[in-house]
Amino acid sequence: MKTVAFLAAALAGLASLPADAQVIYKFVRPDGRVVYSDKKVAGARLEEQLERAPKLDPASLAAAREAARVRARALREAAAERTQAISAIDAEIRAAARDLAAAQQQLEAGREPRPGERLGTVSGRSRLDNLYWARQLDNEQAVAEAQERLDDAHAARNALR
């Protein structure tokens, strides 16, 4: 009975030893196999001695978790802002493309002279007056501005990618 009690006390004492102090050994056997053990392996070459990682302090663990939560929140906010910016630029691209199509349509529709934009000449023919050419210039300028707006919106979206 005394031996059983002694063994039980010894096992309880071993179980209460801190795991932090335990060392793990990396051995390489003659056949090349790697063995990890907390005891020396006969016939194997000691390759490395590894210390177990120390227990983390609960306060530092809590601080690390809080820092990770803060970083995750900042990343989510940055992603949301970027998504919102891309959505706004996409809306700008769609609006600029509509404006460009309308300006191009206006340019094509405006090529035909309106009544009163022709002047008679001495030879009996007619020529287009300055109002027609000013209207054509305005239409071409509107197309160029719409194209520039669309190009700027595409460049802004590409810059975000």
GUFIBA-244407 format. One record per residue: y, x, z of N, C-alpha, C in turn. Coordinates in nm, 2 decimals. Each point is the difference from the previous one (the first is absolute). Layout:
N
npy  npx  npz  capy  capx  capz  cpy  cpx  cpz
Y  X  Z  Y  X  Z  Y  X  Z
...
! end
This chain:
161
npy  npx  npz  capy  capx  capz  cpy  cpx  cpz
-0.12  0.08  0.00  0.12  -0.08  0.00  0.13  0.09  0.00
-0.01  0.11  0.07  0.11  0.08  0.01  0.04  0.06  -0.14
-0.11  0.03  -0.08  0.03  0.05  -0.13  0.06  -0.10  -0.09
-0.04  -0.13  0.01  0.06  -0.10  -0.08  0.15  -0.02  0.04
0.03  0.00  0.12  0.13  -0.01  0.05  0.09  0.12  -0.05
-0.07  0.12  0.01  0.07  0.12  -0.04  0.03  -0.01  -0.15
-0.09  -0.04  -0.08  0.02  -0.02  -0.15  0.10  -0.10  -0.03
0.00  -0.11  0.07  0.10  -0.11  -0.02  0.14  0.06  0.03
0.01  0.07  0.11  0.13  0.06  0.04  0.05  0.10  -0.10
-0.10  0.08  -0.05  0.04  0.10  -0.10  0.05  -0.06  -0.13
-0.07  -0.11  -0.05  0.04  -0.07  -0.12  0.13  -0.07  0.02
0.02  -0.05  0.11  0.13  -0.07  0.03  0.11  0.11  0.00
-0.03  0.12  0.05  0.10  0.10  0.00  0.03  0.05  -0.14
-0.10  0.01  -0.08  0.02  0.05  -0.14  0.08  -0.11  -0.08
-0.03  -0.12  0.03  0.07  -0.11  -0.07  0.15  0.00  0.03
0.03  0.04  0.12  0.14  -0.01  0.04  0.08  0.12  -0.04
-0.07  0.11  -0.06  0.08  0.11  -0.05  0.09  -0.04  -0.11
0.12  0.05  -0.01  0.09  -0.04  -0.11  -0.05  0.05  -0.13
0.01  -0.08  -0.10  -0.04  0.03  -0.14  0.09  0.10  -0.06
0.12  0.01  0.05  0.10  0.09  -0.06  -0.04  0.15  0.00
-0.07  0.03  0.11  -0.04  0.14  0.01  -0.12  0.04  -0.08
-0.06  -0.09  -0.07  -0.12  0.03  -0.08  0.04  0.08  -0.12
-0.09  0.09  -0.04  0.02  0.08  -0.12  -0.11  -0.03  -0.10
0.04  -0.01  -0.12  -0.10  -0.02  -0.11  -0.01  0.13  -0.08
-0.12  0.04  -0.03  -0.03  0.12  -0.08  -0.05  -0.04  -0.14
0.05  0.08  -0.09  -0.05  -0.02  -0.14  -0.09  0.12  -0.03
-0.12  -0.02  -0.03  -0.10  0.10  -0.02  -0.05  -0.01  -0.15
-0.04  0.11  -0.06  -0.06  0.00  -0.13  -0.14  0.06  0.02
-0.10  -0.08  -0.04  -0.14  0.05  0.01  -0.03  0.10  -0.11
-0.10  0.07  0.01  -0.04  0.10  -0.11  -0.02  -0.07  -0.13
-0.04  -0.12  -0.01  -0.02  -0.07  -0.12  0.13  -0.06  -0.06
0.11  0.02  0.07  0.13  -0.05  -0.05  0.05  -0.13  0.05
-0.09  -0.07  0.08  0.04  -0.13  0.05  0.10  0.02  0.12
0.10  -0.09  0.00  0.10  0.01  0.11  -0.04  -0.10  0.11
0.01  0.05  0.12  -0.04  -0.08  0.12  0.12  0.00  0.10
0.04  -0.12  0.04  0.10  -0.01  0.11  -0.07  -0.03  0.13
0.03  0.07  0.10  -0.06  -0.03  0.13  0.09  0.04  0.11
-0.03  -0.05  0.12  0.07  0.04  0.12  -0.07  0.11  0.08
-0.12  0.04  -0.06  -0.08  0.11  0.06  -0.03  0.10  -0.11
-0.03  0.12  0.04  -0.03  0.10  -0.09  -0.14  -0.03  -0.07
0.00  0.03  -0.13  -0.12  -0.03  -0.08  -0.07  0.13  -0.03
-0.13  0.01  0.04  -0.07  0.12  -0.02  -0.02  0.04  -0.15
0.02  0.12  -0.03  -0.02  0.05  -0.14  0.11  -0.03  -0.09
0.10  -0.07  0.04  0.12  -0.03  -0.09  0.12  0.08  0.03
0.08  0.02  -0.10  0.12  0.09  0.01  0.12  -0.09  0.04
0.07  0.04  0.11  0.12  -0.08  0.04  0.11  0.02  -0.10
0.04  -0.11  -0.06  0.10  0.00  -0.10  0.14  -0.03  0.06
0.01  -0.10  0.09  0.13  -0.04  0.05  -0.02  -0.07  0.13
0.10  0.01  0.09  0.00  -0.06  0.13  0.11  -0.10  -0.01
-0.03  -0.13  0.02  0.10  -0.10  -0.01  0.03  -0.07  0.14
0.12  -0.01  0.03  0.04  -0.06  0.13  0.02  -0.15  -0.03
-0.04  -0.08  0.08  0.02  -0.15  -0.01  0.15  -0.02  0.01
0.05  -0.10  -0.07  0.14  -0.03  0.01  0.03  -0.05  0.14
0.11  0.03  0.06  0.04  -0.05  0.13  0.02  -0.15  0.00
-0.02  -0.06  0.11  0.03  -0.14  0.01  0.15  -0.02  -0.02
0.04  -0.11  -0.07  0.14  -0.03  -0.02  0.06  -0.06  0.12
0.12  0.04  0.03  0.07  -0.07  0.11  0.04  -0.14  -0.05
-0.03  -0.10  0.09  0.03  -0.14  -0.04  0.15  -0.02  -0.04
0.09  0.07  0.06  0.14  -0.01  -0.03  0.03  0.05  -0.14
-0.05  0.12  -0.03  0.02  0.06  -0.13  -0.07  -0.08  -0.11
-0.12  -0.06  0.03  -0.07  -0.08  -0.09  0.08  -0.13  -0.03
0.06  -0.06  0.10  0.09  -0.12  -0.02  0.12  0.04  -0.08
0.06  0.12  0.03  0.12  0.04  -0.08  -0.04  0.02  -0.15
-0.12  0.06  -0.02  -0.04  0.02  -0.14  -0.02  -0.13  -0.07
-0.06  -0.09  0.07  -0.02  -0.14  -0.06  0.13  -0.07  -0.03
0.09  0.01  0.09  0.13  -0.06  -0.02  0.07  0.07  -0.12
-0.01  0.13  -0.01  0.07  0.07  -0.11  -0.07  -0.04  -0.13
-0.13  -0.02  0.00  -0.07  -0.05  -0.12  0.04  -0.14  -0.04
0.02  -0.08  0.10  0.05  -0.14  -0.03  0.14  0.01  -0.06
0.09  0.08  0.06  0.14  0.01  -0.06  -0.01  0.05  -0.14
-0.08  0.10  -0.03  -0.01  0.06  -0.14  -0.05  -0.11  -0.09
-0.10  -0.08  0.04  -0.06  -0.10  -0.08  0.11  -0.11  -0.03
0.07  -0.04  0.11  0.11  -0.10  -0.02  0.10  0.05  -0.10
0.04  0.13  0.01  0.10  0.06  -0.09  -0.05  0.00  -0.14
-0.13  0.03  -0.02  -0.06  0.00  -0.13  0.00  -0.14  -0.06
-0.04  -0.10  0.08  0.00  -0.13  -0.05  0.14  -0.05  -0.04
0.10  0.04  0.08  0.14  -0.04  -0.03  0.05  0.07  -0.13
-0.04  0.12  -0.02  0.04  0.08  -0.12  -0.07  -0.06  -0.12
-0.12  -0.04  0.02  -0.08  -0.06  -0.11  0.06  -0.14  -0.04
0.04  -0.07  0.10  0.06  -0.13  -0.03  0.14  0.01  -0.07
0.08  0.10  0.05  0.13  0.03  -0.07  -0.02  0.04  -0.14
-0.10  0.09  -0.03  -0.03  0.04  -0.13  -0.05  -0.11  -0.09
-0.08  -0.08  0.05  -0.05  -0.12  -0.07  0.11  -0.09  -0.04
0.09  -0.02  0.10  0.12  -0.09  -0.02  0.09  0.06  -0.11
0.02  0.13  0.01  0.08  0.07  -0.10  -0.06  -0.01  -0.14
-0.13  0.02  -0.01  -0.07  -0.01  -0.13  0.01  -0.15  -0.06
-0.01  -0.09  0.09  0.01  -0.14  -0.04  0.14  -0.03  -0.05
0.10  0.05  0.07  0.14  -0.02  -0.05  0.02  0.06  -0.13
-0.05  0.12  -0.02  0.02  0.07  -0.13  -0.08  -0.07  -0.11
-0.12  -0.05  0.03  -0.07  -0.08  -0.10  0.07  -0.12  -0.04
0.07  -0.07  0.09  0.08  -0.11  -0.03  0.12  0.04  -0.09
0.06  0.11  0.04  0.11  0.05  -0.09  -0.05  0.04  -0.14
-0.12  0.05  -0.01  -0.05  0.03  -0.13  -0.02  -0.13  -0.08
-0.06  -0.10  0.06  -0.02  -0.13  -0.07  0.13  -0.06  -0.04
0.10  0.01  0.09  0.13  -0.06  -0.04  0.07  0.08  -0.11
-0.01  0.13  0.01  0.06  0.09  -0.11  -0.07  -0.03  -0.13
-0.13  -0.01  0.00  -0.08  -0.03  -0.12  0.04  -0.14  -0.06
0.02  -0.10  0.08  0.05  -0.13  -0.05  0.14  0.02  -0.06
0.09  0.07  0.07  0.14  0.02  -0.05  0.00  0.07  -0.13
-0.09  0.10  -0.01  -0.01  0.08  -0.13  -0.05  -0.09  -0.11
-0.10  -0.08  0.02  -0.05  -0.09  -0.10  0.11  -0.10  -0.04
0.07  -0.05  0.10  0.11  -0.10  -0.04  0.11  0.07  -0.08
0.03  0.12  0.04  0.11  0.08  -0.07  -0.05  0.03  -0.14
-0.12  0.04  -0.02  -0.05  0.02  -0.14  -0.01  -0.12  -0.08
-0.03  -0.12  0.06  0.00  -0.12  -0.07  0.14  -0.04  -0.04
0.10  0.02  0.09  0.14  -0.03  -0.03  0.05  0.09  -0.11
-0.04  0.12  0.00  0.04  0.09  -0.11  -0.05  -0.04  -0.14
-0.13  -0.04  0.00  -0.06  -0.05  -0.12  0.06  -0.13  -0.05
0.03  -0.09  0.10  0.06  -0.13  -0.04  0.14  0.02  -0.04
0.07  0.10  0.05  0.14  0.02  -0.03  0.03  0.07  -0.13
-0.10  0.04  -0.07  0.02  0.07  -0.12  0.06  -0.09  -0.11
-0.04  -0.12  0.01  0.06  -0.10  -0.10  0.14  -0.03  0.03
0.10  0.02  -0.09  0.14  -0.03  0.03  0.02  -0.15  0.04
0.09  -0.02  0.09  0.04  -0.13  0.04  0.11  -0.05  -0.09
0.02  -0.13  0.00  0.11  -0.06  -0.08  0.13  0.06  0.05
0.08  0.05  -0.09  0.13  0.05  0.03  0.00  0.15  0.01
-0.12  0.07  -0.01  -0.01  0.14  0.01  0.01  0.07  -0.14
0.02  -0.07  -0.10  0.01  0.06  -0.13  0.15  -0.02  -0.05
0.04  0.10  -0.07  0.14  0.00  -0.05  -0.01  0.01  -0.15
0.08  -0.08  -0.07  0.00  0.01  -0.15  0.07  0.12  -0.05
-0.04  0.06  -0.11  0.07  0.11  -0.05  0.07  -0.04  -0.13
0.08  0.09  -0.06  0.07  -0.02  -0.12  -0.09  -0.02  -0.12
-0.11  0.07  0.01  -0.10  -0.01  -0.12  -0.08  -0.13  0.01
0.02  -0.08  0.10  -0.08  -0.13  0.00  -0.12  0.01  0.09
-0.03  0.11  0.05  -0.11  0.02  0.09  0.04  -0.02  0.14
-0.09  0.03  0.10  0.04  -0.01  0.14  -0.05  0.13  0.07
0.06  0.02  0.11  -0.05  0.11  0.09  0.00  -0.05  0.14
-0.08  0.07  0.09  -0.01  -0.03  0.14  0.12  0.05  0.07
0.06  -0.09  0.09  0.12  0.05  0.07  -0.04  0.08  0.12
0.11  0.04  0.08  -0.02  0.09  0.11  -0.07  -0.08  0.12
0.01  -0.13  0.01  -0.06  -0.07  0.11  -0.16  0.01  -0.02
-0.05  -0.01  -0.12  -0.14  0.01  -0.03  -0.05  0.14  0.05
0.08  0.10  -0.04  -0.05  0.14  0.04  0.02  0.03  0.15
0.09  -0.06  0.06  0.02  0.01  0.15  -0.12  -0.07  0.07
-0.04  -0.12  -0.06  -0.11  -0.07  0.06  -0.13  0.08  -0.02
-0.02  0.06  -0.11  -0.12  0.09  -0.03  0.00  0.12  0.10
0.12  0.06  0.02  0.01  0.11  0.09  -0.04  -0.04  0.14
0.05  -0.12  0.04  -0.03  -0.05  0.14  -0.15  -0.03  0.02
-0.06  -0.06  -0.11  -0.14  -0.02  0.01  -0.08  0.13  0.01
0.03  0.09  -0.08  -0.07  0.13  0.00  0.02  0.07  0.14
0.12  -0.01  0.05  0.03  0.06  0.13  -0.08  -0.07  0.11
-0.02  -0.13  -0.01  -0.08  -0.08  0.10  -0.14  0.05  -0.01
-0.05  0.02  -0.12  -0.14  0.05  -0.01  -0.02  0.14  0.06
0.10  0.08  -0.03  -0.01  0.14  0.06  0.01  0.00  0.15
0.08  -0.08  0.06  0.02  -0.01  0.14  -0.13  -0.06  0.06
-0.06  -0.10  -0.06  -0.12  -0.06  0.05  -0.12  0.10  -0.01
0.00  0.08  -0.10  -0.11  0.10  -0.02  0.02  0.11  0.11
0.13  0.04  0.02  0.02  0.10  0.11  -0.04  -0.05  0.14
0.03  -0.13  0.02  -0.04  -0.06  0.13  -0.15  0.00  0.02
-0.07  -0.03  -0.11  -0.15  0.00  0.00  -0.05  0.14  0.02
0.06  0.10  -0.07  -0.05  0.14  0.02  0.03  0.05  0.14
0.11  -0.04  0.06  0.03  0.04  0.14  -0.09  -0.06  0.10
-0.04  -0.12  -0.03  -0.10  -0.07  0.09  -0.13  0.07  -0.01
-0.05  0.03  -0.12  -0.12  0.07  -0.02  0.00  0.14  0.07
0.11  0.07  -0.01  0.01  0.13  0.06  0.00  -0.01  0.16
0.06  -0.11  0.05  0.00  -0.02  0.14  -0.14  -0.03  0.05
-0.08  -0.08  -0.07  -0.13  -0.03  0.04  -0.09  0.12  -0.01
0.02  0.08  -0.11  -0.08  0.13  -0.01  0.03  0.09  0.11
0.12  0.00  0.05  0.04  0.09  0.11  -0.07  -0.04  0.13
-0.03  -0.12  0.02  -0.07  -0.05  0.12  -0.15  0.03  0.00
-0.05  0.02  -0.12  -0.14  0.02  -0.01  -0.03  0.14  0.03
! end
